[in-house]
Amino acid sequence: MTSKTLNALATRTPRELRQLIRRGDYTGHTSGLGQRHLQANIVILQRSWADEFLRFCVLNPRSCPLLDVTEPGSPYFEKLGSDVDVRSDVPRYRIHRRGQPYQEVTDIGEYWEADFVAFAIGCSFSFEQALLDAGIRMRHIDMGRNVAMYRTSIDTIPAGRLAGKMVVSMRPMKAVDAVRAIEITSRFPMTHGAPVHIGDPTLIGINDLQAPDFGDPVPIAEDEIPLFWACGVTPQSVIAEASPELCITHAPGHMLVSDKLYGEL
Amino acid sequence: MTSKTLNALATRTPRELRQLIRRGDYTGHTSGLGQRHLQANIVILQRSWADEFLRFCVLNPRSCPLLDVTEPGSPYFEKLGSDVDVRSDVPRYRIHRRGQPYQEVTDIGEYWEADFVAFAIGCSFSFEQALLDAGIRMRHIDMGRNVAMYRTSIDTIPAGRLAGKMVVSMRPMKAVDAVRAIEITSRFPMTHGAPVHIGDPTLIGINDLQAPDFGDPVPIAEDEIPLFWACGVTPQSVIAEASPELCITHAPGHMLVSDKLYGEL
């Protein structure tokens, strides 16, 4: 994918982008695409797990802000736009069997089952755009890295077989930006809301900021404070631990692009 | 003043309380009084200084959130309620000559001059009430102490002869409360708004948190972050440095109680 092609992609509306993806003409990541519309983490489960997962999301809204959930068997996210088909509109899927990643595909039509329920969960790409729009820079973006993510000692609230620790993403900032980032992200509960922790990482069970459990490490300056937001990797981590027979998610960075802006949900 | 009398005072409306004060029947502090209505720091200056001070407030809204300013010569704050007379409705005044406190009085009718301008500036009593209402405790209140205040290395924006460093108040909190306190106070720009700094005090020129320049020190626990808000002592400090012939303020803790609630201004 050349940068010229990506620039051309960036001008597409969410609907146009989903149509490209549906035809298999784009299978890349969605960072910066979709003209600032909300992007979603995707989780698809069989009915036997779906009710518990729905309850898990409701009980843990910071980690799992639920943007939409389909009717059992229906592949359409009605709240996210017109004709949003979860079988084909995500650029790349990951199929997990018994909690382990098993296969990556770009369309799940042939895997779709009559009792599947699909969940769309808010994603940090959207709140990062709100921070950038306010002039707040983020080191991982400046360095072209993935955000640093960590398992913590913070318990999620269990729902049936689903339980486990919260995963957080970390962004270091100077105090003035940290205060503004808290103000800004608190306005967007659908993209994880305000930080769950600021300051000393050991208080939430993180012993080495330079050794993230997911993503890439970034340096932190003397005059910066680390801010920790609940992360959409939490549900994936909790599901992996519960080890259901089958679970389908988006592949990391390959989100569903919706027709909705922040303020709409 | 017995606690029974204070309890009786707490049930008075702001208007009733001001009438008691106007008659000289109450000359005490106003913490917790006025049924949650906005309280104000008071600064009174001669016309020759008033225009510069007005500009200073406008340029430094975090330190000097201006609730109201009188017409030159008029003692009435029209925006703060009906019949709010700055000559008699503050329980205790401090008269400063050439920047130095000179005298405390409970009525300034006999000192009033035809070119006086009075300024009402938002006060942290009101945002502390908003934090308490959200279940956030503050150590200085729990310990019955005055809040700790510090001169910083943060420059205010000068206006004419008025210039100097920002004074801040500090409240230590656990991270979860710190995030919520930032969210809550950012909604109330008229009572100093969000913190101007969080974390390492040396970054704003404070070398020893246990040695505040004003108020009382409070202990800080290992798992707490200090939050620093711009403080209404800043204008007093800046005026003292500029050393005008005459300035009248409220005595510390003895505020003007207005008829307005947070949301109204």
Interface residues (C-beta under 8 A of the other chain):
Chain A: A175 V176 A178 V179 R180 I182 E183 S186 A194 P195 V196 H197 I198 G199 D200 L203 D223 I225
Chain B: A175 V176 A178 V179 R180 I182 E183 S186 A194 P195 V196 H197 I198 G199 D200 L203 D223 I225
